[in-house]
Amino acid sequence: STLAELEGHRGAVTAAEFCPWQTRIIVSVSEDRSFKVWDHHVESLIYSSSVLTASPLLSLLIHAGSRQLVTGCAHGQLWIFSLVEGHHYRCVTRVDLKKKRESFSRRTESRLCSL
């Protein structure tokens, strides 16, 4: 049975995960290119990010050790946000995996040529 219905995304939800250290908190990502933080006990929205990218957010990971949220989109970009209380979901870093792969390939080719 449905325990709670959390409405607010403007597109389909592509991933959702419970926060390991605050079990009443759920984080969701969506095709609307944003993430939202919910308190499912009171069925309320705690935080709504701005649009992060031009392509839908597809993946979500909450890392308990660092208390960070990692989300990724279809174009190979990752965003890492702090979930530490008082940090207000600020972006810690953004990684473009396509650029990282190209940089790695250039360095590898350069090393191979020098051998």
N, C-alpha and C positions, 0 to 999 in steps of 0.2 A: 504494500500500500504506500501511497505517497505521504511522506511526513511533512514536507515543506515544498513550496514552489517559489523559486527565486527568479524574479523577472527583472530585466534591466538591459541585457545585451540587445543590440540591434541586428545581430546576425546569429547564426547557429553557433552553439557552444561546441568547441572542438576538444576541450580537455578541462577537467576539474579535479581538484585534489584537496583532501583534508590536511590542515596544518597539524604536523605531528605533536607539537608542544601546546597547541591550543585547539583541542578537538571540536570546539564549537565553530571554528573558522574554516571556511571553504574558499579556495581561490579558483576562479574560472578564467579561461581565455576563449576568444571567439573569432569568428570570421569578420566581426566588426573591427578587428585589429586592436582591441583593448583587453585589459585584464580587470577583473573586479574581485573585491574581497568582501565576503559575506559573513554574517553571524547567523547561522541557520537556526539557532535556538529561538531567536526573536524575529526571524525571517526579514532581516534588514541588511541593506547595503552599507558597508563600512567605508569602502574606498572604490573609486572608479578612475582608472588611468585615462590619460588622453590617448588618441590614436597614435600607435607607435610606428607604424610602417605602412607601405602601400599594399602589402599583401597580407592575407589572413594569418593570424597566429594559430599554430597547429599543435604545439607541444608545451608541456608545463612540467616542471620539477621543483619541488620544495625540498631544499637541503637543510635538514635539522641541525647539523653541526655548525654551519655558518649562518643559519637563520636567513637564508637567501632564497629568492624565487628566481628561477631561470625559465625564460620562455623563448620560443623560436618560431620563425615564420618560414613560409615556403621559399623565400629567396635566400635562405641560408644565413640569416642574421639572428643573433642571440642577444637578449637583454637580460641583465642580472640586476635585481632589485633587492634592497635590504628590507627584511621583515622584522628587524630589531625594533622593539618598542621605542618610540620617540624619533625614529628615522623617517617616518611619514612616507614609507614606500619609495624612497629616493632611488634613482638609477645609480648603481655602482659602476657599471661598465656596459659597453655594447661591443660585440664582436661580429665582424663580417667574415664568415667562414670561407666564402669564395675568395676574398682577398688574402686571407691567411693561407689557403691552399695554393694560390698562385705564387705567393711569396716563398712558400716552402719548396714548390717545384723549381723556381728560379735558383734558389740556393743549392738544391740538390743537383740540378744540371750544371751549375757552376763548379761544384766540387767534383763531379764526375769528369768534366772537361779538364780540370787541373790534374787529375790522376793520369 
